[in-house]
Amino acid sequence: MFALARRLTGHRLRILCYHGGCIGDELGYNPKLFCSTETFRKRIEWLARKNFRFVSLDQAARSPATGRRRLETVITFDDGWYSTGQALLPVLAERGIPSTLYLCTQHYLEGWPVLNVTARYLAWKAPRKTITLSGFGPGVDGTHALADAAAREKLARAFVAALAPHADSRSTVCGALERLGAALGVDAATLALDSRRFEYMRPEEVRQAAASGCAIELHGHQHVYPLGDPERFRADLQRCDEVITGIGLPKPRHYCYPSGSYDAGAATVLAERDIASATTCVPGLARDTAAPAVYYLPRFLDGESIHPLEFEAEMSGFADFLRRCVGVLKR
C-alpha cells in the first residue's frame, strides 16, 4: 500500500520538519522537539533507499507541479538550536543534501538557554513529585505537585514570567536556572547548561551551517505569529531579515509560521515582501506551489516520538490519503 501510494502521489512535494538534535536526555523530556542522530540518520537512509529526491526549498518553491520530479523532498529545521548543527546537519552534509533552517532571531540574539524550554525540563526532571519553593517570587513560591503535567506547566510559566524582566545576560539566566534546579533537586551537572543543549547557535555556527548547504530563512524575530495584526507581522519579518543579513548571509526569502499559527492575511504581507514561500505545521503533501497556496505549504513534523511506520506512511502519501478519506466521510 505504501509503494502504491508513493507511485500515485509521486508528483506532490514532501516537506519535513525537525527541531533540535540530542546532546543529553532531551529525548525523554520532549521527544517531539528533540531527535537523536541515530533516528535522523535512519530517516534519511530510508528516504534514499526509496528513491526520494532531496531538493532545496528554493528549488521546490520555484518549480511548478507539472515540472516536478518524482518524490521531491525538502528537509527543514525550525528555531536554530545548537544541537541541530551538532547532531543533525552533519548527517546531511555527509550526503550533500540541502536543507533549510528557519531562524527565530530573538532567541538567537539572546545567547542564553531558552527559558520556557529549560524551565519545563527542570520541572520534568525534578526527582520529587511534590515540592515547596520559596524566595523565587509570586507564582513560583508555594507547593507544587510535579507529578501533574498541568502543575509542571504552571510552575514553568510562572518562573519564566518572574525571570524574563531581569534576563540581561547569559550568566544571570544560567544562575537563575541552576538555582531553580537546585531547589527542585536537579544539580548543575545534570542540567548541563555548559553543553548548550537548550541554546541556539551563535553567529559563526549559523554561518557554518549555511556554508554546509543549509539555507538560513525566516522564523520571525519573536517566536509568535501576530494573528490579525499585519503591521506587527511586517515589523517582525523586517527585524528577522535584518538580523540574518546582518551577519553576512543572503537575504532570506522563505518563512515558517511559529507554532504553525497563521491567518488568511499572511499571504498578502508575505507577497509584499517578495517572500517565496511559507510553511505550516499541517501534515500533508503539497499539490500546488503557486500563490496563494505557496504561503500555506503543508509540512510533516517528525521527531523521536514518531514511530517509523507513521513516518513511512506520511512520506509515502498513504497517511494523506487516509486523512482525505476521513474528510470525505465527515462531509
Contacts in CASP RR format, 6 or more apart in sequence:
PFRMAT RR
TARGET T0000
AUTHOR 0000-0000-0000
METHOD contacts of the structure
MODEL  1
MFALARRLTGHRLRILCYHGGCIGDELGYNPKLFCSTETFRKRIEWLARK
NFRFVSLDQAARSPATGRRRLETVITFDDGWYSTGQALLPVLAERGIPST
LYLCTQHYLEGWPVLNVTARYLAWKAPRKTITLSGFGPGVDGTHALADAA
AREKLARAFVAALAPHADSRSTVCGALERLGAALGVDAATLALDSRRFEY
MRPEEVRQAAASGCAIELHGHQHVYPLGDPERFRADLQRCDEVITGIGLP
KPRHYCYPSGSYDAGAATVLAERDIASATTCVPGLARDTAAPAVYYLPRF
LDGESIHPLEFEAEMSGFADFLRRCVGVLKR
1 318 0 8 1.000
2 312 0 8 1.000
2 313 0 8 1.000
2 316 0 8 1.000
2 317 0 8 1.000
2 318 0 8 1.000
3 316 0 8 1.000
5 316 0 8 1.000
5 317 0 8 1.000
5 318 0 8 1.000
5 321 0 8 1.000
6 50 0 8 1.000
6 71 0 8 1.000
6 316 0 8 1.000
6 317 0 8 1.000
9 285 0 8 1.000
9 316 0 8 1.000
9 317 0 8 1.000
9 320 0 8 1.000
9 321 0 8 1.000
10 70 0 8 1.000
10 71 0 8 1.000
11 65 0 8 1.000
11 68 0 8 1.000
11 70 0 8 1.000
12 65 0 8 1.000
12 285 0 8 1.000
12 286 0 8 1.000
12 287 0 8 1.000
12 317 0 8 1.000
13 60 0 8 1.000
13 65 0 8 1.000
13 68 0 8 1.000
13 72 0 8 1.000
13 73 0 8 1.000
13 74 0 8 1.000
13 285 0 8 1.000
13 286 0 8 1.000
13 289 0 8 1.000
13 297 0 8 1.000
14 52 0 8 1.000
14 71 0 8 1.000
14 72 0 8 1.000
14 73 0 8 1.000
14 74 0 8 1.000
14 285 0 8 1.000
14 286 0 8 1.000
14 300 0 8 1.000
14 315 0 8 1.000
15 57 0 8 1.000
15 60 0 8 1.000
15 73 0 8 1.000
15 74 0 8 1.000
15 76 0 8 1.000
15 279 0 8 1.000
15 286 0 8 1.000
15 297 0 8 1.000
15 298 0 8 1.000
15 299 0 8 1.000
15 300 0 8 1.000
16 43 0 8 1.000
16 73 0 8 1.000
16 74 0 8 1.000
16 75 0 8 1.000
16 76 0 8 1.000
16 299 0 8 1.000
16 300 0 8 1.000
16 302 0 8 1.000
16 315 0 8 1.000
17 76 0 8 1.000
17 77 0 8 1.000
17 78 0 8 1.000
17 279 0 8 1.000
17 281 0 8 1.000
17 299 0 8 1.000
17 300 0 8 1.000
17 301 0 8 1.000
17 302 0 8 1.000
18 35 0 8 1.000
18 40 0 8 1.000
18 75 0 8 1.000
18 76 0 8 1.000
18 77 0 8 1.000
18 78 0 8 1.000
18 84 0 8 1.000
18 88 0 8 1.000
18 302 0 8 1.000
18 303 0 8 1.000
19 32 0 8 1.000
19 33 0 8 1.000
19 34 0 8 1.000
19 35 0 8 1.000
19 77 0 8 1.000
19 78 0 8 1.000
19 79 0 8 1.000
19 81 0 8 1.000
19 84 0 8 1.000
19 303 0 8 1.000
20 33 0 8 1.000
20 34 0 8 1.000
20 35 0 8 1.000
20 77 0 8 1.000
20 79 0 8 1.000
20 80 0 8 1.000
20 81 0 8 1.000
20 83 0 8 1.000
20 84 0 8 1.000
20 87 0 8 1.000
20 88 0 8 1.000
21 34 0 8 1.000
21 35 0 8 1.000
21 36 0 8 1.000
21 37 0 8 1.000
21 40 0 8 1.000
21 81 0 8 1.000
21 83 0 8 1.000
21 84 0 8 1.000
21 85 0 8 1.000
21 86 0 8 1.000
21 87 0 8 1.000
21 88 0 8 1.000
22 34 0 8 1.000
22 35 0 8 1.000
22 36 0 8 1.000
22 37 0 8 1.000
22 83 0 8 1.000
22 87 0 8 1.000
22 197 0 8 1.000
22 304 0 8 1.000
23 83 0 8 1.000
23 86 0 8 1.000
23 87 0 8 1.000
23 192 0 8 1.000
23 195 0 8 1.000
23 196 0 8 1.000
23 197 0 8 1.000
24 192 0 8 1.000
24 195 0 8 1.000
24 197 0 8 1.000
25 125 0 8 1.000
26 33 0 8 1.000
26 34 0 8 1.000
26 83 0 8 1.000
26 121 0 8 1.000
26 197 0 8 1.000
27 34 0 8 1.000
27 35 0 8 1.000
27 36 0 8 1.000
27 304 0 8 1.000
29 120 0 8 1.000
29 121 0 8 1.000
29 124 0 8 1.000
29 125 0 8 1.000
30 117 0 8 1.000
30 120 0 8 1.000
30 121 0 8 1.000
31 303 0 8 1.000
31 304 0 8 1.000
31 305 0 8 1.000
32 301 0 8 1.000
32 303 0 8 1.000
32 304 0 8 1.000
32 305 0 8 1.000
33 117 0 8 1.000
34 83 0 8 1.000
34 303 0 8 1.000
34 304 0 8 1.000
35 88 0 8 1.000
35 302 0 8 1.000
35 303 0 8 1.000
35 304 0 8 1.000
36 87 0 8 1.000
36 304 0 8 1.000
37 87 0 8 1.000
37 88 0 8 1.000
37 90 0 8 1.000
37 91 0 8 1.000
39 303 0 8 1.000
39 304 0 8 1.000
40 87 0 8 1.000
40 88 0 8 1.000
40 91 0 8 1.000
41 91 0 8 1.000
42 308 0 8 1.000
43 302 0 8 1.000
43 311 0 8 1.000
44 91 0 8 1.000
44 92 0 8 1.000
44 95 0 8 1.000
44 97 0 8 1.000
46 308 0 8 1.000
46 311 0 8 1.000
46 312 0 8 1.000
47 54 0 8 1.000
47 73 0 8 1.000
47 315 0 8 1.000
48 95 0 8 1.000
50 71 0 8 1.000
50 315 0 8 1.000
50 316 0 8 1.000
51 70 0 8 1.000
51 71 0 8 1.000
52 71 0 8 1.000
52 72 0 8 1.000
52 73 0 8 1.000
52 315 0 8 1.000
53 69 0 8 1.000
53 70 0 8 1.000
53 71 0 8 1.000
53 72 0 8 1.000
53 73 0 8 1.000
54 73 0 8 1.000
54 74 0 8 1.000
54 75 0 8 1.000
54 95 0 8 1.000
54 97 0 8 1.000
54 98 0 8 1.000
55 69 0 8 1.000
55 72 0 8 1.000
55 73 0 8 1.000
55 74 0 8 1.000
55 98 0 8 1.000
56 74 0 8 1.000
56 98 0 8 1.000
56 99 0 8 1.000
56 100 0 8 1.000
56 215 0 8 1.000
57 74 0 8 1.000
57 76 0 8 1.000
57 100 0 8 1.000
57 215 0 8 1.000
57 217 0 8 1.000
57 254 0 8 1.000
57 277 0 8 1.000
58 215 0 8 1.000
58 253 0 8 1.000
58 254 0 8 1.000
58 276 0 8 1.000
60 68 0 8 1.000
60 72 0 8 1.000
60 74 0 8 1.000
60 277 0 8 1.000
60 289 0 8 1.000
61 254 0 8 1.000
61 276 0 8 1.000
61 277 0 8 1.000
61 289 0 8 1.000
61 294 0 8 1.000
62 276 0 8 1.000
62 289 0 8 1.000
63 72 0 8 1.000
63 289 0 8 1.000
64 289 0 8 1.000
64 290 0 8 1.000
65 287 0 8 1.000
65 288 0 8 1.000
65 289 0 8 1.000
73 315 0 8 1.000
74 99 0 8 1.000
74 100 0 8 1.000
75 92 0 8 1.000
75 97 0 8 1.000
75 98 0 8 1.000
75 99 0 8 1.000
75 100 0 8 1.000
76 99 0 8 1.000
76 100 0 8 1.000
76 101 0 8 1.000
76 102 0 8 1.000
76 256 0 8 1.000
76 279 0 8 1.000
76 299 0 8 1.000
77 84 0 8 1.000
77 88 0 8 1.000
77 89 0 8 1.000
77 99 0 8 1.000
77 100 0 8 1.000
77 101 0 8 1.000
77 102 0 8 1.000
77 214 0 8 1.000
78 102 0 8 1.000
78 104 0 8 1.000
78 219 0 8 1.000
78 256 0 8 1.000
79 102 0 8 1.000
79 103 0 8 1.000
79 104 0 8 1.000
79 107 0 8 1.000
79 200 0 8 1.000
79 219 0 8 1.000
79 223 0 8 1.000
80 101 0 8 1.000
80 102 0 8 1.000
80 103 0 8 1.000
80 104 0 8 1.000
80 107 0 8 1.000
80 108 0 8 1.000
80 200 0 8 1.000
80 201 0 8 1.000
80 206 0 8 1.000
80 219 0 8 1.000
81 199 0 8 1.000
81 200 0 8 1.000
81 201 0 8 1.000
82 196 0 8 1.000
82 197 0 8 1.000
82 199 0 8 1.000
82 200 0 8 1.000
82 201 0 8 1.000
82 202 0 8 1.000
82 205 0 8 1.000
83 196 0 8 1.000
83 197 0 8 1.000
84 101 0 8 1.000
84 201 0 8 1.000
84 209 0 8 1.000
85 201 0 8 1.000
85 205 0 8 1.000
85 209 0 8 1.000
89 99 0 8 1.000
89 209 0 8 1.000
89 212 0 8 1.000
89 214 0 8 1.000
92 98 0 8 1.000
92 99 0 8 1.000
92 212 0 8 1.000
92 213 0 8 1.000
92 214 0 8 1.000
93 212 0 8 1.000
93 213 0 8 1.000
96 213 0 8 1.000
98 213 0 8 1.000
98 214 0 8 1.000
98 215 0 8 1.000
99 213 0 8 1.000
99 214 0 8 1.000
99 215 0 8 1.000
100 214 0 8 1.000
100 215 0 8 1.000
100 216 0 8 1.000
100 217 0 8 1.000
100 254 0 8 1.000
101 206 0 8 1.000
101 209 0 8 1.000
101 214 0 8 1.000
101 215 0 8 1.000
101 216 0 8 1.000
101 217 0 8 1.000
102 217 0 8 1.000
102 218 0 8 1.000
102 219 0 8 1.000
102 254 0 8 1.000
102 255 0 8 1.000
102 256 0 8 1.000
102 279 0 8 1.000
103 200 0 8 1.000
103 206 0 8 1.000
103 216 0 8 1.000
103 217 0 8 1.000
103 218 0 8 1.000
103 219 0 8 1.000
103 240 0 8 1.000
103 243 0 8 1.000
103 244 0 8 1.000
104 200 0 8 1.000
104 219 0 8 1.000
104 220 0 8 1.000
104 221 0 8 1.000
104 222 0 8 1.000
104 223 0 8 1.000
104 240 0 8 1.000
104 258 0 8 1.000
105 219 0 8 1.000
105 220 0 8 1.000
105 221 0 8 1.000
105 239 0 8 1.000
105 240 0 8 1.000
105 243 0 8 1.000
105 244 0 8 1.000
106 221 0 8 1.000
106 222 0 8 1.000
106 223 0 8 1.000
107 114 0 8 1.000
107 200 0 8 1.000
107 223 0 8 1.000
108 200 0 8 1.000
108 201 0 8 1.000
108 206 0 8 1.000
108 243 0 8 1.000
109 243 0 8 1.000
110 167 0 8 1.000
110 200 0 8 1.000
111 170 0 8 1.000
111 199 0 8 1.000
111 200 0 8 1.000
111 202 0 8 1.000
112 167 0 8 1.000
112 169 0 8 1.000
112 170 0 8 1.000
112 173 0 8 1.000
112 174 0 8 1.000
112 199 0 8 1.000
113 173 0 8 1.000
113 174 0 8 1.000
113 177 0 8 1.000
113 193 0 8 1.000
113 196 0 8 1.000
113 198 0 8 1.000
113 199 0 8 1.000
114 198 0 8 1.000
114 199 0 8 1.000
114 200 0 8 1.000
115 159 0 8 1.000
115 160 0 8 1.000
115 163 0 8 1.000
115 164 0 8 1.000
115 167 0 8 1.000
115 173 0 8 1.000
115 177 0 8 1.000
116 156 0 8 1.000
116 157 0 8 1.000
116 160 0 8 1.000
117 198 0 8 1.000
118 177 0 8 1.000
118 191 0 8 1.000
118 193 0 8 1.000
118 198 0 8 1.000
119 155 0 8 1.000
119 156 0 8 1.000
119 157 0 8 1.000
119 159 0 8 1.000
119 160 0 8 1.000
119 177 0 8 1.000
119 180 0 8 1.000
120 152 0 8 1.000
120 153 0 8 1.000
120 156 0 8 1.000
121 191 0 8 1.000
121 198 0 8 1.000
122 156 0 8 1.000
122 177 0 8 1.000
122 180 0 8 1.000
122 181 0 8 1.000
122 184 0 8 1.000
122 186 0 8 1.000
122 191 0 8 1.000
123 144 0 8 1.000
123 146 0 8 1.000
123 152 0 8 1.000
123 153 0 8 1.000
123 155 0 8 1.000
123 156 0 8 1.000
123 184 0 8 1.000
124 152 0 8 1.000
125 184 0 8 1.000
125 186 0 8 1.000
125 190 0 8 1.000
125 191 0 8 1.000
126 146 0 8 1.000
126 181 0 8 1.000
126 184 0 8 1.000
126 185 0 8 1.000
126 186 0 8 1.000
127 185 0 8 1.000
127 186 0 8 1.000
128 146 0 8 1.000
128 184 0 8 1.000
128 185 0 8 1.000
129 145 0 8 1.000
129 146 0 8 1.000
129 147 0 8 1.000
130 143 0 8 1.000
130 144 0 8 1.000
130 145 0 8 1.000
130 146 0 8 1.000
130 147 0 8 1.000
131 143 0 8 1.000
131 144 0 8 1.000
131 146 0 8 1.000
131 183 0 8 1.000
131 184 0 8 1.000
132 142 0 8 1.000
132 143 0 8 1.000
132 144 0 8 1.000
133 140 0 8 1.000
133 141 0 8 1.000
133 142 0 8 1.000
133 143 0 8 1.000
133 144 0 8 1.000
133 183 0 8 1.000
133 184 0 8 1.000
134 141 0 8 1.000
134 142 0 8 1.000
135 141 0 8 1.000
136 159 0 8 1.000
136 162 0 8 1.000
136 180 0 8 1.000
136 183 0 8 1.000
137 162 0 8 1.000
138 158 0 8 1.000
138 162 0 8 1.000
139 158 0 8 1.000
139 161 0 8 1.000
139 162 0 8 1.000
140 155 0 8 1.000
140 158 0 8 1.000
140 159 0 8 1.000
140 162 0 8 1.000
144 151 0 8 1.000
144 152 0 8 1.000
144 154 0 8 1.000
144 155 0 8 1.000
145 151 0 8 1.000
146 152 0 8 1.000
146 155 0 8 1.000
146 184 0 8 1.000
159 180 0 8 1.000
163 173 0 8 1.000
163 176 0 8 1.000
166 172 0 8 1.000
166 176 0 8 1.000
167 173 0 8 1.000
167 176 0 8 1.000
174 193 0 8 1.000
177 191 0 8 1.000
177 193 0 8 1.000
178 188 0 8 1.000
178 191 0 8 1.000
178 193 0 8 1.000
181 187 0 8 1.000
181 188 0 8 1.000
181 191 0 8 1.000
182 188 0 8 1.000
201 209 0 8 1.000
203 247 0 8 1.000
206 216 0 8 1.000
206 247 0 8 1.000
206 249 0 8 1.000
207 247 0 8 1.000
207 248 0 8 1.000
207 249 0 8 1.000
209 216 0 8 1.000
210 216 0 8 1.000
210 249 0 8 1.000
215 250 0 8 1.000
215 252 0 8 1.000
215 254 0 8 1.000
216 244 0 8 1.000
216 249 0 8 1.000
216 252 0 8 1.000
217 244 0 8 1.000
217 252 0 8 1.000
217 253 0 8 1.000
217 254 0 8 1.000
217 255 0 8 1.000
217 256 0 8 1.000
218 237 0 8 1.000
218 240 0 8 1.000
218 241 0 8 1.000
218 244 0 8 1.000
218 252 0 8 1.000
218 254 0 8 1.000
218 255 0 8 1.000
218 256 0 8 1.000
218 275 0 8 1.000
219 240 0 8 1.000
219 255 0 8 1.000
219 256 0 8 1.000
219 258 0 8 1.000
220 236 0 8 1.000
220 237 0 8 1.000
220 239 0 8 1.000
220 240 0 8 1.000
220 255 0 8 1.000
220 258 0 8 1.000
221 236 0 8 1.000
221 239 0 8 1.000
221 240 0 8 1.000
221 243 0 8 1.000
222 236 0 8 1.000
222 258 0 8 1.000
223 258 0 8 1.000
223 259 0 8 1.000
224 258 0 8 1.000
224 259 0 8 1.000
224 261 0 8 1.000
225 233 0 8 1.000
225 257 0 8 1.000
225 258 0 8 1.000
225 259 0 8 1.000
225 260 0 8 1.000
225 261 0 8 1.000
225 262 0 8 1.000
225 263 0 8 1.000
225 266 0 8 1.000
226 232 0 8 1.000
226 233 0 8 1.000
226 236 0 8 1.000
227 261 0 8 1.000
227 263 0 8 1.000
228 263 0 8 1.000
228 265 0 8 1.000
230 265 0 8 1.000
230 268 0 8 1.000
230 269 0 8 1.000
233 266 0 8 1.000
233 269 0 8 1.000
234 269 0 8 1.000
234 272 0 8 1.000
234 273 0 8 1.000
237 255 0 8 1.000
237 269 0 8 1.000
237 270 0 8 1.000
237 273 0 8 1.000
237 275 0 8 1.000
240 252 0 8 1.000
241 251 0 8 1.000
241 252 0 8 1.000
244 251 0 8 1.000
244 252 0 8 1.000
245 251 0 8 1.000
245 252 0 8 1.000
253 274 0 8 1.000
253 275 0 8 1.000
253 276 0 8 1.000
253 277 0 8 1.000
254 275 0 8 1.000
254 276 0 8 1.000
254 277 0 8 1.000
254 278 0 8 1.000
254 279 0 8 1.000
255 270 0 8 1.000
255 275 0 8 1.000
255 277 0 8 1.000
255 278 0 8 1.000
255 279 0 8 1.000
256 278 0 8 1.000
256 279 0 8 1.000
257 266 0 8 1.000
257 278 0 8 1.000
257 279 0 8 1.000
257 280 0 8 1.000
257 281 0 8 1.000
259 281 0 8 1.000
260 280 0 8 1.000
260 281 0 8 1.000
260 282 0 8 1.000
262 278 0 8 1.000
262 280 0 8 1.000
262 296 0 8 1.000
266 278 0 8 1.000
266 295 0 8 1.000
266 296 0 8 1.000
267 278 0 8 1.000
267 291 0 8 1.000
267 292 0 8 1.000
267 295 0 8 1.000
267 296 0 8 1.000
270 278 0 8 1.000
270 295 0 8 1.000
271 291 0 8 1.000
271 295 0 8 1.000
275 295 0 8 1.000
276 294 0 8 1.000
277 289 0 8 1.000
277 294 0 8 1.000
277 295 0 8 1.000
277 297 0 8 1.000
278 294 0 8 1.000
278 295 0 8 1.000
278 296 0 8 1.000
278 297 0 8 1.000
279 297 0 8 1.000
279 298 0 8 1.000
279 299 0 8 1.000
280 296 0 8 1.000
280 297 0 8 1.000
280 298 0 8 1.000
280 299 0 8 1.000
281 299 0 8 1.000
281 301 0 8 1.000
282 296 0 8 1.000
282 298 0 8 1.000
282 299 0 8 1.000
283 298 0 8 1.000
283 299 0 8 1.000
283 300 0 8 1.000
283 301 0 8 1.000
283 314 0 8 1.000
283 319 0 8 1.000
283 320 0 8 1.000
283 323 0 8 1.000
284 298 0 8 1.000
284 299 0 8 1.000
284 300 0 8 1.000
284 314 0 8 1.000
284 317 0 8 1.000
284 319 0 8 1.000
284 320 0 8 1.000
284 323 0 8 1.000
285 298 0 8 1.000
285 317 0 8 1.000
285 320 0 8 1.000
286 293 0 8 1.000
286 297 0 8 1.000
286 298 0 8 1.000
287 293 0 8 1.000
288 294 0 8 1.000
289 297 0 8 1.000
300 314 0 8 1.000
300 315 0 8 1.000
302 311 0 8 1.000
302 314 0 8 1.000
310 319 0 8 1.000
313 319 0 8 1.000
313 322 0 8 1.000
314 320 0 8 1.000
END
